[in-house]
Amino acid sequence: MNRNVHRSRARARRAAVLLLPLLVLAGTMALDSATAEAFWWWPPPPREEAAPTSSASSLPAPTLTEIPYTSGEHGYPYDAVPPPSGVVGEPALNTRFLERYDYAEKEFKMSGATDVYRENGFWSSNGNWNISVTQSNVPYTTRLLVRYPKNPAKFNGTVIFEWTNVTTGGDQDPVWSEIGEEAVRQGYAFVGVTAQKAGMEDLLRWDPKRYAGLGDSSDGQSYSIFTQAAEAVKAHSATLLGGLTPKRLIGMGDSQSAFRVDTYVNAFQPITHAFNGFIAVGRAVTAAPLGNGLIATSPFPAYIRTDNTAPFIQLNTQGDIVELDAAAARQADNAYLRTWELPGASHIDAHEAAYEIETIAREEPSLPVPACTFGTPIEGTGTVLDGVNQVNNTSLYEVETAALVDMQRWLAEGVPAPHEPSQISTTPVFFGLYDLVNSNQYGVGGGGIRMPEAEVPTEEYSVINFAKLTAESLNPLTLFGELTSFFEASQTGSISNPEARTAGLCLLSGYFNNLSSATLKALYPTPESYANRFKAVAEGDVAAGFMTPTQAAESVALAEAGYGPPQQPLVRIP
C-alpha cells in the first residue's frame, strides 16, 4: 500500500475511534462510509521497528530572567495562587495558605533554542518510539511559574514539573489545583512549564507588557522546552529555587498534557533522562503528536514502552474511559508502571473546578462560569455561582495527591507505588475498540480504587454533562456539530470559542444528585453508622496507599460531623 494512503487512512481511523465514545453516549452508531472504511483498515499492517533514535544537536543553555512579580497590566502572574475571596466554600489553597507555610511564588522567562523532531521509522502501539531531528537551534521564549518553601529545611528534595494545560484557553495548572495543598504541606517545589505555543500566545494576549517576547514556532518545540526546564532547575537552582538543591524531578500532566507526558516518556525520556518519575492524569487511548494538535499522529492504542525505567503512575477516571476511551490502552503493570482507575469520577472533579473558578474569575472576569444542564445547583454564596450546577465531586484530587506521595516514596525510599486492586469493570464493544463501564445504581463502575464515595454513597454520579440538552442534541450528528471545538483542538491544541469551551467543560465535568432522605435513612439508620462506614473505607484506602492520612482525616471529620461529601451547601445525613 502506498505510504501516503496508509497514513491518510490511519488519521481517519484515529479520528473515528475518538468519536466512538460520543456516538455511544448518544445511544446510536451511525457510521458513514468514510468512518466504516477507517475501521475496515484496523488494525494496521505490521511494520518493521524503527532504527535507533538520532542524537540531538548541541544547543546552548537557556537564559533565565525573573519577571518582577507586580509588573505588567495586572500586577501578578497568570495562574498565580489567588487571594482569599471570602466566598462561601472557597478553596483552602490561596495566598494565605502559602504565607502560612512560608512559600515563595515567582515567575521567570526562559529563552533559548530547541531541536524539532519527527518520527524515525514507524510508531507502533508498543510505545518504542524513535525520533530524529528535522530542525535545529529554533528559538523560543516561554515562562516558568515557580513555587517553593523559603526555608531549605522544609524542602523535601522533590520538584514537580507540571506541563501546563492549554485546551480550554489560557495556560492552566490543573495538576497544581489538585495536589497543591499537600505539596505545600510536605515541602515540594513546583515549576509550571508553559511548553506549548497556545499557552504562550494566551499569556501574551492577557498581559502584553508582562509577557512581551513570549513565543515559539510550533508545538514541535514543546518536548525540548519541557526538558530544558528540568535541566535549568538542576543547573540554576540558586536562581529558580532560591538556593534549594533538587534531588528528584517528577514530570506531571493532566488531560491534553497527560497525552504529551505519555509521548515524552515513550520518545524523549530514553534520550534525555531528564526526569526521575512521571504522573499522568486523565490520558486517552492515544498519545500526543510531536507537533501541533492532540492526536494527529498517535497509534491506537498508545501503550507505555515496557523498557521505561522511570517510575510512572497513570491515573484515569471512569470519565476518561467513557469519553477518552482510556480502557482501550490498558496494559499490565510492570516494575516501573502503575495504572490506577477511579470509578464514579469525571475527568474534572469539583475540587479542580472550585480552584479554577477562583483563578479565572480574577484573571478573566468576563468569561462565564460553565452552566451545565444537569446536577445539583450551588446555593448560599450570594454570587453569580448560585444556581450553577456543581461538578462531579468524587474525590479525584485525593487519589491524585496519593499518587504524588506514593511517587515520592518510590523515588526517595525505593518503595514502589501500590497496584490497584482491580480495573474498573467494563464490557468491550466494537471489536474491542471501546469499553462500556458496568455501573451500579449510583453511576459508579465496579472495581478500581474504591474510595468512600463509591463504597458509602450519599449521591448518584454521572461522568458527563451537557451545556445544552434537547432531543435533537442527543443525535450523534448534532453532537458532532456542537463539538467542533474537538476538531479545532485536534489541530491547534486550544479551544478559543466560549460556547465550545462551555460544551467541552460540561462534557468533562459530570455532575451529582443527592440521594433522597428516605434512601439515606435506609442505607444508614443513623449519622453515626454512616460515619463509621465512611471511616473504615478511608482507613483502608490510607493503608493501601490511595489516600493520604491528612486528606483522609479531613474527609472523616466531615462525615463525623454528619455531612456528606463536600458540596455547596453541605448536606446533612438524616
C-alpha positions as CSV (number, residue, x, y, z in Angstrom):
1,M,0.0,0.0,0.0
2,N,1.2,3.5,-0.8
3,R,2.6,5.1,2.4
4,N,0.6,8.3,2.0
5,V,-2.6,6.3,1.5
6,H,-1.8,4.3,4.7
7,R,-1.1,7.5,6.7
8,S,-4.4,9.1,5.4
9,R,-6.4,6.1,6.4
10,A,-4.6,5.9,9.8
11,R,-5.6,9.5,10.5
12,A,-9.2,8.8,9.6
13,R,-9.1,5.7,11.7
14,R,-7.8,7.6,14.8
15,A,-10.5,10.3,14.4
16,A,-13.2,7.8,14.0
17,V,-12.0,5.9,17.1
18,L,-12.1,9.0,19.3
19,L,-15.6,9.8,18.1
20,L,-16.8,6.3,19.3
21,P,-17.4,7.5,22.9
22,L,-19.6,10.3,21.7
23,L,-21.6,8.1,19.4
24,V,-22.1,5.6,22.2
25,L,-23.2,8.2,24.6
26,A,-25.7,9.4,22.1
27,G,-27.1,5.9,22.1
28,T,-26.6,5.0,18.5
29,M,-23.9,4.1,16.0
30,A,-24.4,5.7,12.6
31,L,-21.2,5.3,10.7
32,D,-20.8,6.9,7.3
33,S,-18.8,5.3,4.6
34,A,-15.5,7.1,5.4
35,T,-15.7,6.1,9.1
36,A,-16.6,2.5,8.1
37,E,-13.6,2.4,5.9
38,A,-11.4,3.7,8.7
39,F,-12.5,0.7,10.9
40,W,-12.1,-1.7,8.0
41,W,-8.4,-0.8,7.9
42,W,-8.0,-1.6,11.7
43,P,-5.6,-3.0,12.8
44,P,-2.7,-1.5,10.8
45,P,-0.4,-3.9,8.9
46,P,2.7,-5.0,10.8
47,R,5.8,-2.8,10.1
48,E,9.4,-3.1,11.0
49,E,10.8,-1.4,14.1
50,A,12.5,2.0,13.5
51,A,16.2,2.5,13.6
52,P,17.8,3.8,16.8
53,T,17.0,7.4,17.6
54,S,19.1,10.1,16.2
55,S,21.0,12.1,18.7
56,A,20.0,15.7,19.5
57,S,22.2,18.6,18.4
58,S,24.3,20.6,20.8
59,L,22.3,23.6,22.0
60,P,23.3,26.5,24.3
61,A,21.8,26.6,27.7
62,P,18.7,28.8,28.0
63,T,18.8,32.1,29.8
64,L,16.6,32.9,32.8
65,T,15.2,36.3,33.6
66,E,13.0,36.9,36.6
67,I,9.7,38.7,35.9
68,P,9.1,41.3,38.6
69,Y,6.0,39.9,40.5
70,T,3.9,43.1,40.3
71,S,4.9,44.0,36.8
72,G,2.5,44.3,33.8
73,E,-1.0,45.4,33.4
74,H,-2.4,43.1,36.1
75,G,0.4,43.1,38.6
76,Y,0.5,39.4,39.2
77,P,1.3,36.2,37.1
78,Y,-1.3,34.3,35.2
79,D,-2.2,31.2,37.3
80,A,-1.0,33.0,40.5
81,V,-2.4,31.4,43.6
82,P,-5.4,33.6,44.3
83,P,-6.0,35.7,47.4
84,P,-8.9,34.7,49.7
85,S,-12.2,35.7,48.0
86,G,-14.5,35.5,51.0
87,V,-17.0,33.4,49.0
88,V,-18.6,30.6,51.0
89,G,-16.9,27.3,50.1
90,E,-13.8,28.8,48.5
91,P,-10.8,26.6,48.2
92,A,-8.2,26.4,51.0
93,L,-5.4,26.9,48.6
94,N,-4.9,30.6,48.4
95,T,-2.2,33.2,49.2
96,R,-2.9,33.0,52.9
97,F,-2.2,29.2,52.7
98,L,1.2,29.9,51.0
99,E,2.0,32.5,53.7
100,R,1.2,30.1,56.5
101,Y,3.7,27.6,55.1
102,D,6.2,30.3,54.1
103,Y,6.2,29.6,50.4
104,A,7.5,31.8,47.6
105,E,5.8,32.2,44.2
106,K,8.0,33.6,41.4
107,E,7.9,33.8,37.7
108,F,10.7,33.6,35.1
109,K,11.2,34.0,31.4
110,M,13.2,31.1,29.9
111,S,14.8,31.9,26.5
112,G,16.8,29.5,24.3
113,A,16.7,27.3,21.3
114,T,15.5,23.7,20.7
115,D,15.5,21.0,18.2
116,V,12.3,20.0,16.4
117,Y,11.7,16.3,15.8
118,R,9.9,13.9,13.5
119,E,9.1,10.2,13.8
120,N,12.0,8.0,12.9
121,G,10.6,4.8,11.5
122,F,7.1,3.5,12.1
123,W,5.5,4.3,15.5
124,S,3.6,1.2,16.7
125,S,1.3,0.7,19.7
126,N,4.1,-0.7,21.9
127,G,5.5,2.8,22.6
128,N,9.1,2.1,21.5
129,W,9.1,5.3,19.6
130,N,12.2,6.7,17.9
131,I,12.7,10.3,16.8
132,S,15.2,12.3,14.6
133,V,16.0,16.0,14.4
134,T,14.4,17.9,11.5
135,Q,15.3,21.5,12.6
136,S,18.0,22.7,15.0
137,N,18.5,25.8,17.0
138,V,14.9,27.1,16.7
139,P,14.5,30.0,19.2
140,Y,11.8,30.4,21.8
141,T,10.9,32.4,24.9
142,T,8.5,31.0,27.5
143,R,7.7,31.3,31.1
144,L,8.2,29.2,34.3
145,L,5.9,29.7,37.3
146,V,7.8,28.6,40.4
147,R,6.7,27.9,44.0
148,Y,8.9,26.6,46.7
149,P,9.5,26.7,50.5
150,K,11.7,29.6,51.6
151,N,13.2,27.6,54.4
152,P,15.6,25.0,53.0
153,A,14.9,22.7,56.0
154,K,11.3,22.4,54.8
155,F,12.2,21.3,51.3
156,N,11.7,17.5,50.8
157,G,14.1,17.5,47.8
158,T,11.5,16.9,45.1
159,V,10.5,19.3,42.3
160,I,7.1,18.8,40.5
161,F,7.1,20.0,36.9
162,E,3.6,20.5,35.5
163,W,3.2,20.6,31.8
164,T,0.5,23.4,31.9
165,N,-2.7,22.8,30.0
166,V,-3.9,24.9,27.1
167,T,-7.0,23.1,25.9
168,T,-9.7,25.4,27.2
169,G,-7.9,28.7,26.6
170,G,-5.4,30.3,29.0
171,D,-2.4,28.5,30.4
172,Q,-4.0,26.5,33.2
173,D,-2.4,24.4,36.0
174,P,-4.9,21.7,36.9
175,V,-2.3,19.4,38.5
176,W,-1.4,22.2,40.9
177,S,-5.1,22.8,41.7
178,E,-5.4,19.1,42.8
179,I,-2.1,18.4,44.6
180,G,-1.2,22.0,45.7
181,E,-2.3,21.8,49.3
182,E,-0.4,18.6,50.1
183,A,2.6,19.7,48.0
184,V,2.9,22.8,50.2
185,R,2.3,20.9,53.5
186,Q,5.0,18.3,52.5
187,G,7.6,20.8,51.2
188,Y,7.7,20.1,47.5
189,A,8.9,22.7,45.0
190,F,6.7,23.3,41.9
191,V,7.5,24.5,38.4
192,G,4.7,25.2,35.9
193,V,6.1,24.9,32.4
194,T,4.4,26.8,29.5
195,A,5.6,24.3,26.9
196,Q,3.0,24.9,24.1
197,K,2.5,27.7,21.6
198,A,-1.1,28.3,22.5
199,G,-0.2,28.9,26.2
200,M,2.5,31.5,25.2
201,E,0.0,33.3,22.9
202,D,-2.6,33.3,25.6
203,L,-0.2,34.8,28.1
204,L,0.9,37.5,25.7
205,R,-2.8,38.3,24.9
206,W,-3.6,38.5,28.6
207,D,-0.7,40.8,29.6
208,P,1.3,42.1,26.6
209,K,3.6,44.1,28.8
210,R,4.4,41.4,31.3
211,Y,4.8,38.6,28.7
212,A,6.4,40.6,25.9
213,G,8.6,38.4,23.7
214,L,7.0,35.1,24.6
215,G,6.6,32.7,21.6
216,D,8.0,29.8,19.6
217,S,7.5,28.3,16.2
218,S,5.2,25.4,17.0
219,D,4.5,22.6,19.5
220,G,7.3,20.8,17.8
221,Q,9.5,22.6,20.3
222,S,7.3,21.7,23.4
223,Y,9.1,18.5,24.4
224,S,12.6,20.1,24.3
225,I,11.2,23.1,26.3
226,F,10.0,20.7,29.0
227,T,13.4,19.0,29.0
228,Q,15.2,22.4,29.2
229,A,13.0,23.4,32.1
230,A,14.2,20.4,34.1
231,E,17.8,21.0,33.1
232,A,17.6,24.7,34.1
233,V,16.3,23.8,37.5
234,K,19.2,21.4,38.1
235,A,21.8,23.8,36.8
236,H,20.4,27.1,38.2
237,S,18.6,26.1,41.4
238,A,20.1,29.2,43.1
239,T,18.2,31.4,40.7
240,L,15.0,29.4,40.2
241,L,14.5,27.8,43.7
242,G,16.2,30.3,46.0
243,G,19.2,28.1,46.5
244,L,17.3,24.8,47.2
245,T,19.1,21.7,45.9
246,P,16.8,19.4,43.9
247,K,17.3,15.7,44.3
248,R,14.2,14.3,42.4
249,L,12.3,15.7,39.4
250,I,8.7,14.5,38.7
251,G,7.1,15.3,35.3
252,M,3.3,15.6,35.5
253,G,0.5,16.5,33.2
254,D,-3.3,16.4,33.2
255,S,-5.6,15.7,30.2
256,Q,-4.1,17.0,27.0
257,S,-0.8,17.5,28.9
258,A,-1.1,13.9,30.1
259,F,-1.1,12.9,26.4
260,R,2.1,14.8,26.0
261,V,3.7,13.2,29.0
262,D,2.9,9.8,27.5
263,T,4.7,10.8,24.3
264,Y,7.6,12.3,26.3
265,V,8.1,9.0,28.2
266,N,8.0,6.9,25.0
267,A,10.1,9.1,22.8
268,F,12.2,11.6,24.8
269,Q,12.9,10.2,28.3
270,P,15.1,7.4,26.9
271,I,17.3,10.1,25.4
272,T,17.2,12.9,27.9
273,H,16.8,11.0,31.2
274,A,15.7,14.5,32.4
275,F,13.1,13.3,35.0
276,N,13.2,10.7,37.8
277,G,9.5,9.8,37.6
278,F,6.2,10.7,35.9
279,I,2.5,11.0,36.8
280,A,-0.1,11.4,34.0
281,V,-3.7,12.1,35.0
282,G,-6.6,11.7,32.5
283,R,-4.9,10.2,29.5
284,A,-6.7,9.0,26.3
285,V,-6.3,5.8,24.3
286,T,-3.9,7.8,22.1
287,A,-0.9,10.0,22.9
288,A,0.1,13.4,21.6
289,P,1.9,14.1,18.4
290,L,5.4,15.6,18.1
291,G,4.0,18.8,16.7
292,N,0.7,20.7,17.0
293,G,-2.6,19.1,18.0
294,L,-4.0,16.4,20.2
295,I,-3.7,13.0,18.5
296,A,-2.7,13.8,14.9
297,T,0.0,11.0,14.6
298,S,-0.6,8.7,17.5
299,P,-1.0,5.0,17.2
300,F,-4.2,3.4,18.5
301,P,-3.9,2.3,21.3
302,A,-0.7,4.0,22.6
303,Y,0.9,1.9,25.3
304,I,3.8,3.0,27.5
305,R,7.0,1.3,26.4
306,T,7.9,-1.6,28.7
307,D,11.6,-0.8,28.8
308,N,11.0,2.6,30.5
309,T,12.9,2.7,33.8
310,A,11.5,6.0,35.3
311,P,8.6,5.1,37.7
312,F,5.3,6.1,36.1
313,I,1.8,6.3,37.6
314,Q,-1.1,6.7,35.2
315,L,-4.4,7.8,36.9
316,N,-7.6,7.5,34.9
317,T,-11.2,8.1,35.9
318,Q,-14.4,6.5,34.8
319,G,-14.9,9.6,32.8
320,D,-11.7,9.0,30.9
321,I,-12.9,5.5,30.0
322,V,-16.2,6.9,28.8
323,E,-15.0,9.9,26.9
324,L,-11.4,9.3,26.1
325,D,-11.5,5.5,25.6
326,A,-8.7,5.1,28.1
327,A,-9.6,1.5,28.8
328,A,-8.5,0.5,25.3
329,A,-4.9,1.5,26.3
330,R,-4.8,-0.7,29.4
331,Q,-1.6,-2.7,29.8
332,A,-0.2,-4.8,32.6
333,D,1.7,-3.1,35.4
334,N,5.4,-3.8,35.4
335,A,8.4,-2.9,37.6
336,Y,8.1,0.8,36.7
337,L,4.5,1.3,35.6
338,R,1.3,1.6,37.6
339,T,-2.2,2.3,36.2
340,W,-4.9,3.3,38.6
341,E,-8.6,3.7,37.7
342,L,-11.1,5.7,39.8
343,P,-14.8,4.7,39.4
344,G,-17.5,7.3,39.6
345,A,-15.2,10.1,38.9
346,S,-15.3,12.5,36.0
347,H,-12.4,13.8,34.0
348,I,-12.6,17.1,36.0
349,D,-13.7,17.0,39.7
350,A,-15.3,19.6,41.9
351,H,-12.0,20.3,43.7
352,E,-10.2,21.3,40.5
353,A,-13.3,23.3,39.3
354,A,-13.5,25.3,42.5
355,Y,-9.9,26.3,42.3
356,E,-10.0,27.2,38.7
357,I,-13.3,29.2,39.1
358,E,-11.4,31.4,41.7
359,T,-8.3,31.9,39.4
360,I,-10.3,32.5,36.2
361,A,-12.7,34.9,37.9
362,R,-9.7,37.0,38.8
363,E,-7.9,36.7,35.5
364,E,-10.8,36.6,33.0
365,P,-13.8,38.2,34.9
366,S,-15.9,38.4,31.6
367,L,-15.5,34.7,31.0
368,P,-18.8,33.0,32.1
369,V,-18.8,30.1,34.5
370,P,-19.9,27.0,32.5
371,A,-23.6,26.5,33.0
372,C,-24.4,22.8,32.6
373,T,-27.8,21.2,32.3
374,F,-27.9,18.5,35.0
375,G,-26.9,18.3,38.6
376,T,-27.2,19.9,42.0
377,P,-27.1,23.8,42.0
378,I,-24.8,25.8,44.1
379,E,-26.7,27.8,46.8
380,G,-25.8,30.3,49.5
381,T,-22.8,32.1,48.1
382,G,-24.5,35.3,47.3
383,T,-22.6,35.4,44.0
384,V,-23.2,34.6,40.3
385,L,-22.3,31.0,41.2
386,D,-25.7,30.4,42.9
387,G,-27.9,28.3,40.6
388,V,-24.9,26.9,38.6
389,N,-24.9,23.1,38.7
390,Q,-22.0,21.6,40.6
391,V,-19.3,19.4,39.1
392,N,-19.0,15.7,40.0
393,N,-17.5,15.6,43.5
394,T,-15.9,12.2,43.6
395,S,-12.5,12.8,45.1
396,L,-10.1,12.5,42.2
397,Y,-7.9,15.1,44.0
398,E,-7.4,12.8,46.9
399,V,-6.2,9.9,44.7
400,E,-4.0,12.2,42.6
401,T,-2.4,13.5,45.8
402,A,-1.8,10.0,47.0
403,A,-0.1,9.2,43.6
404,L,2.3,12.1,44.3
405,V,3.0,10.8,47.8
406,D,3.5,7.3,46.6
407,M,5.8,8.5,43.8
408,Q,7.9,10.4,46.4
409,R,8.3,7.1,48.4
410,W,9.1,5.2,45.2
411,L,11.9,7.7,44.3
412,A,13.2,8.6,47.7
413,E,12.9,5.3,49.5
414,G,12.7,2.7,46.8
415,V,9.2,1.6,47.8
416,P,7.1,1.0,44.6
417,A,3.6,2.5,44.4
418,P,0.8,0.1,45.1
419,H,-1.0,-1.8,42.3
420,E,-4.7,-1.1,42.1
421,P,-6.9,-4.0,43.4
422,S,-8.6,-4.4,40.1
423,Q,-9.6,-2.5,36.9
424,I,-12.9,-0.7,36.6
425,S,-15.4,-3.3,35.3
426,T,-16.1,-2.8,31.6
427,T,-17.6,-4.6,28.6
428,P,-15.7,-4.3,25.3
429,V,-17.7,-3.4,22.3
430,F,-17.0,-2.6,18.6
431,F,-14.3,-5.4,18.4
432,G,-12.6,-4.1,21.5
433,L,-12.2,-0.6,20.2
434,Y,-14.3,0.8,23.1
435,D,-15.3,-0.2,26.6
436,L,-18.7,0.3,28.3
437,V,-18.5,0.8,32.0
438,N,-20.5,-1.6,34.1
439,S,-22.0,0.8,36.7
440,N,-24.3,0.3,39.7
441,Q,-27.5,2.2,40.5
442,Y,-25.4,5.1,41.8
443,G,-23.5,5.5,38.5
444,V,-20.3,4.0,39.9
445,G,-18.4,1.4,38.0
446,G,-17.4,-1.8,39.7
447,G,-13.7,-2.5,40.5
448,G,-11.0,0.1,40.5
449,I,-9.9,2.1,43.5
450,R,-12.8,2.1,46.0
451,M,-13.0,5.5,47.7
452,P,-15.5,6.2,50.4
453,E,-17.9,8.0,48.0
454,A,-18.1,4.7,46.0
455,E,-18.5,2.4,48.9
456,V,-20.6,4.6,51.2
457,P,-22.7,6.5,48.7
458,T,-24.8,9.6,49.5
459,E,-25.1,10.7,45.9
460,E,-25.6,9.4,42.4
461,Y,-23.0,10.3,39.8
462,S,-22.6,11.0,36.1
463,V,-19.3,11.4,34.5
464,I,-20.7,13.6,31.7
465,N,-22.9,16.6,31.4
466,F,-24.3,18.9,28.7
467,A,-24.3,22.7,28.1
468,K,-27.5,22.4,26.1
469,L,-29.8,19.4,26.0
470,T,-32.7,18.8,23.7
471,A,-33.9,15.7,21.9
472,E,-32.1,16.9,18.9
473,S,-28.8,17.4,20.8
474,L,-28.7,13.6,21.6
475,N,-28.5,12.9,17.9
476,P,-24.8,11.9,17.2
477,L,-24.6,14.2,14.2
478,T,-25.8,17.2,16.1
479,L,-23.5,16.3,19.0
480,F,-20.7,16.1,16.4
481,G,-21.6,19.6,15.2
482,E,-21.6,21.0,18.7
483,L,-18.2,19.6,19.4
484,T,-16.4,21.4,16.6
485,S,-14.1,22.5,19.3
486,F,-12.7,19.0,19.4
487,F,-11.5,19.3,15.8
488,E,-10.2,22.8,16.4
489,A,-8.2,21.5,19.4
490,S,-7.0,18.5,17.4
491,Q,-5.2,20.9,15.1
492,T,-4.2,23.7,17.5
493,G,-4.4,22.2,20.9
494,S,-6.6,25.0,22.2
495,I,-10.3,26.0,22.2
496,S,-10.9,29.7,21.6
497,N,-14.7,29.8,21.2
498,P,-16.5,30.4,24.5
499,E,-19.6,28.3,23.7
500,A,-17.4,25.4,22.6
501,R,-15.4,25.8,25.8
502,T,-18.5,25.5,27.9
503,A,-19.8,22.5,25.9
504,G,-16.4,20.8,26.3
505,L,-16.1,21.5,30.0
506,C,-19.6,20.3,30.7
507,L,-18.9,17.0,28.9
508,L,-15.8,16.5,31.0
509,S,-17.1,17.7,34.4
510,G,-20.1,15.4,35.0
511,Y,-22.5,16.0,37.9
512,F,-24.1,14.5,41.0
513,N,-27.5,14.4,42.6
514,N,-28.1,13.8,46.3
515,L,-29.9,10.7,47.3
516,S,-33.3,11.3,49.0
517,S,-33.5,11.4,52.7
518,A,-35.6,8.2,52.7
519,T,-32.8,6.4,50.7
520,L,-30.1,7.7,53.0
521,K,-32.1,6.6,56.1
522,A,-32.5,3.1,54.6
523,L,-28.7,2.9,53.9
524,Y,-27.6,4.5,57.2
525,P,-30.0,4.3,60.1
526,T,-28.0,6.9,62.0
527,P,-25.4,9.5,61.1
528,E,-23.0,7.6,63.2
529,S,-23.5,4.4,61.2
530,Y,-22.7,6.4,58.0
531,A,-19.6,8.0,59.6
532,N,-18.3,4.6,60.9
533,R,-18.6,3.0,57.5
534,F,-17.0,6.0,55.8
535,K,-14.1,6.0,58.3
536,A,-13.5,2.3,57.7
537,V,-13.2,2.7,54.0
538,A,-11.0,5.8,54.3
539,E,-8.6,4.0,56.7
540,G,-8.4,1.1,54.2
541,D,-7.5,3.5,51.4
542,V,-4.8,5.1,53.5
543,A,-3.4,1.7,54.4
544,A,-3.4,0.7,50.7
545,G,-1.7,4.0,49.6
546,F,-4.6,5.5,47.7
547,M,-5.4,8.3,50.2
548,T,-3.1,10.5,52.3
549,P,-3.6,10.5,56.1
550,T,-4.1,14.3,56.1
551,Q,-6.9,14.2,53.5
552,A,-8.5,11.1,55.0
553,A,-8.7,12.9,58.3
554,E,-10.3,15.9,56.7
555,S,-12.9,13.8,54.9
556,V,-13.6,11.6,58.0
557,A,-14.1,14.8,60.1
558,L,-16.8,15.9,57.7
559,A,-18.5,12.6,57.9
560,E,-18.3,12.5,61.7
561,A,-19.9,16.0,61.8
562,G,-22.8,14.4,60.0
563,Y,-22.2,15.7,56.5
564,G,-21.9,14.0,53.1
565,P,-19.0,14.8,50.6
566,P,-18.1,18.4,50.0
567,Q,-20.6,20.5,48.1
568,Q,-22.2,23.9,48.5
569,P,-24.2,23.9,50.7
570,L,-23.2,20.8,52.7
571,V,-25.9,18.2,53.0
572,R,-26.6,16.5,56.4
573,I,-27.0,12.8,56.8
574,P,-30.5,12.4,58.4
